Amino acid sequence: MKVIIQIPCYNEEATLPETVRDLPAALDGVDAVEYLVVDDGSSDRTVEVARSLGVHHIVRLKNRCGLALAFKAGIEACLERGADIVVNTDGDNQYRGADIPKLIGPILRGEADIVIGERPIQDIPHFSPLKKFLQRKGSAVVGWLANMRVPDATSGFRAFTRQALLKLNLVSDYTYTLESIIYAGRKHIPVTSVRIGVNPMTRESRLIKNIISYMSLSVLTILRVWLNYAALKISLLIAAALIFLGLAIGARFLYYFVTEGGAGHVQSLILMAVLIFTGFQMVLIGFLADLISGNKRLLEDISMRVKLLEQEHKKSSST
């Protein structure tokens, strides 16, 4: 059993030493613990610091790609290096390395394939009341879409089994946290949460420039993922609303036609036709989107099988 702790970093030379020193060198029930740093195009000495700290693996991205792409690059590297469990933490030392045994506990006991560290949101002093409120409501929405309880959907302190990572196909280039939860729920991957502590803040968040932009990007990410699985349902709901509205306007026109001869209400008849026609178009779009979604799921299954074959080939080549 090998655990690789990955740390996506962008200009973390000041905080990386404390982060790495806080990580466990050994874990009960685990044969090997290794560290992997993903350098997201840093312009400082992050890579040199990581090497001086004895980090086992370093993945360098030539340009800054963002948290989501850095996370995915790290996951691929961890799988190539034979990780059975991958733990993701932040380079700013927000999360406590001492909580990693608690984080991987449900995996070792066979209770879950993804474990999310639940921060004490209400007790974090540098979180504003608005941010605490949005974290709570946003996590509730993500949990509802994923059909599971998720107290802290944006927490980056997570543990994944190898099997869970092979099933996940993340496409967002902004953040993986929300997308991975919804995908896991839709793919019936067991997910649980454990309560963790946090360290004092060392720097401002680079992901959240301001609340408005963060909310906008998060909502777009959630909608994009949800549409992959609920396109038909959403299209049928919109179609039903349009057709119902069209029929209501048609009934109004019919009433005036019977009582007043319909003079002056021809525009209602035109609007009725447009709404009903658009509604039926939405039905066709929904079925087309559902077919595309089905093909996407088939491609995801093929992708998982290809990944498994690649891993088996690499293992046989190395022996």
Secondary structure by P-SEA (a helix, b strand, c coil): cbbbbbbbbccccccaaaaaaacccccccccbbbbbbbbcccccaaaaaaaaacccbbbbbcccccaaaaaaaaaaaaaaacccbbbbbbcccccccccccccccccccccccbbbbbccccccccccaaaaaaaaaaaaaaaaaacccccccccccccccaaaaaaccccccccaaaaaaaaaaaacccccccccccccccccccccccaaaaaaaaaaaaaaaaaaccaaaaaaaaaaaaaaaaaaaaaaaaaaaaaccccccaaaaaaaaaaaaaaaaaaaaaaaaaaaaaaaaaaaaaaaaaaaaaaaaaaaaac
